[in-house]
Amino acid sequence: MKYETLFLMVRVVVHADHTSSAEIVAELENQSTLVLTDTANVNVLETEILISRIRNAKVYKPKS
């Protein structure tokens, strides 16, 4: 079996009671969980959540 490091980028839209993106990021980093499970051909050995702060205030808001 071959060992590889894969970088996954995840887009997350959130609704939060916080007033700044820094507070949102801090809470996500401290309390959120990302789950990746093994498959028949892939064993997940380690995961880490990498989050960067939003630099563009225009965020896509889906219609309800």
C-alpha positions as protocol buffer text, in pm:
chain_id: "A"
residue {
  index: 1
  type: MET
  ca { x: 0 y: 0 z: 0 }
}
residue {
  index: 2
  type: LYS
  ca { x: 128 y: 347 z: -93 }
}
residue {
  index: 3
  type: TYR
  ca { x: 141 y: 632 z: 162 }
}
residue {
  index: 4
  type: GLU
  ca { x: 28 y: 971 z: 34 }
}
residue {
  index: 5
  type: THR
  ca { x: -53 y: 1309 z: 190 }
}
residue {
  index: 6
  type: LEU
  ca { x: -372 y: 1457 z: 46 }
}
residue {
  index: 7
  type: PHE
  ca { x: -481 y: 1816 z: 104 }
}
residue {
  index: 8
  type: LEU
  ca { x: -859 y: 1860 z: 109 }
}
residue {
  index: 9
  type: MET
  ca { x: -1018 y: 2203 z: 79 }
}
residue {
  index: 10
  type: VAL
  ca { x: -1363 y: 2227 z: 232 }
}
residue {
  index: 11
  type: ARG
  ca { x: -1604 y: 2514 z: 181 }
}
residue {
  index: 12
  type: VAL
  ca { x: -1828 y: 2573 z: 482 }
}
residue {
  index: 13
  type: VAL
  ca { x: -2115 y: 2821 z: 501 }
}
residue {
  index: 14
  type: VAL
  ca { x: -2204 y: 2908 z: 858 }
}
residue {
  index: 15
  type: HIS
  ca { x: -2459 y: 3113 z: 1047 }
}
residue {
  index: 16
  type: ALA
  ca { x: -2309 y: 3232 z: 1374 }
}
residue {
  index: 17
  type: ASP
  ca { x: -2388 y: 3453 z: 1670 }
}
residue {
  index: 18
  type: HIS
  ca { x: -2030 y: 3585 z: 1670 }
}
residue {
  index: 19
  type: THR
  ca { x: -1953 y: 3934 z: 1545 }
}
residue {
  index: 20
  type: SER
  ca { x: -1617 y: 3859 z: 1382 }
}
residue {
  index: 21
  type: SER
  ca { x: -1478 y: 3589 z: 1158 }
}
residue {
  index: 22
  type: ALA
  ca { x: -1187 y: 3542 z: 1401 }
}
residue {
  index: 23
  type: GLU
  ca { x: -1429 y: 3432 z: 1674 }
}
residue {
  index: 24
  type: ILE
  ca { x: -1602 y: 3193 z: 1434 }
}
residue {
  index: 25
  type: VAL
  ca { x: -1271 y: 3042 z: 1326 }
}
residue {
  index: 26
  type: ALA
  ca { x: -1152 y: 3007 z: 1685 }
}
residue {
  index: 27
  type: GLU
  ca { x: -1469 y: 2821 z: 1787 }
}
residue {
  index: 28
  type: LEU
  ca { x: -1455 y: 2593 z: 1483 }
}
residue {
  index: 29
  type: GLU
  ca { x: -1088 y: 2514 z: 1547 }
}
residue {
  index: 30
  type: ASN
  ca { x: -1154 y: 2432 z: 1913 }
}
residue {
  index: 31
  type: GLN
  ca { x: -1486 y: 2248 z: 1902 }
}
residue {
  index: 32
  type: SER
  ca { x: -1569 y: 2119 z: 1553 }
}
residue {
  index: 33
  type: THR
  ca { x: -1515 y: 1764 z: 1433 }
}
residue {
  index: 34
  type: LEU
  ca { x: -1419 y: 1646 z: 1088 }
}
residue {
  index: 35
  type: VAL
  ca { x: -1480 y: 1278 z: 1023 }
}
residue {
  index: 36
  type: LEU
  ca { x: -1318 y: 1082 z: 742 }
}
residue {
  index: 37
  type: THR
  ca { x: -1367 y: 708 z: 747 }
}
residue {
  index: 38
  type: ASP
  ca { x: -1170 y: 426 z: 592 }
}
residue {
  index: 39
  type: THR
  ca { x: -1287 y: 276 z: 265 }
}
residue {
  index: 40
  type: ALA
  ca { x: -1221 y: -63 z: 116 }
}
residue {
  index: 41
  type: ASN
  ca { x: -898 y: 60 z: -44 }
}
residue {
  index: 42
  type: VAL
  ca { x: -800 y: 358 z: 174 }
}
residue {
  index: 43
  type: ASN
  ca { x: -707 y: 367 z: 542 }
}
residue {
  index: 44
  type: VAL
  ca { x: -728 y: 716 z: 693 }
}
residue {
  index: 45
  type: LEU
  ca { x: -425 y: 753 z: 921 }
}
residue {
  index: 46
  type: GLU
  ca { x: -447 y: 1115 z: 1036 }
}
residue {
  index: 47
  type: THR
  ca { x: -658 y: 1427 z: 977 }
}
residue {
  index: 48
  type: GLU
  ca { x: -611 y: 1793 z: 1060 }
}
residue {
  index: 49
  type: ILE
  ca { x: -848 y: 2083 z: 1000 }
}
residue {
  index: 50
  type: LEU
  ca { x: -678 y: 2379 z: 830 }
}
residue {
  index: 51
  type: ILE
  ca { x: -883 y: 2699 z: 839 }
}
residue {
  index: 52
  type: SER
  ca { x: -803 y: 3039 z: 694 }
}
residue {
  index: 53
  type: ARG
  ca { x: -996 y: 3354 z: 770 }
}
residue {
  index: 54
  type: ILE
  ca { x: -1224 y: 3508 z: 508 }
}
residue {
  index: 55
  type: ARG
  ca { x: -1055 y: 3793 z: 326 }
}
residue {
  index: 56
  type: ASN
  ca { x: -1349 y: 3883 z: 104 }
}
residue {
  index: 57
  type: ALA
  ca { x: -1663 y: 4001 z: 282 }
}
residue {
  index: 58
  type: LYS
  ca { x: -1885 y: 3899 z: -12 }
}
residue {
  index: 59
  type: VAL
  ca { x: -2001 y: 3548 z: 77 }
}
residue {
  index: 60
  type: TYR
  ca { x: -2243 y: 3353 z: -138 }
}
residue {
  index: 61
  type: LYS
  ca { x: -2578 y: 3325 z: 41 }
}
residue {
  index: 62
  type: PRO
  ca { x: -2808 y: 3053 z: -96 }
}
residue {
  index: 63
  type: LYS
  ca { x: -3172 y: 3146 z: -149 }
}
residue {
  index: 64
  type: SER
  ca { x: -3409 y: 2994 z: 107 }
}
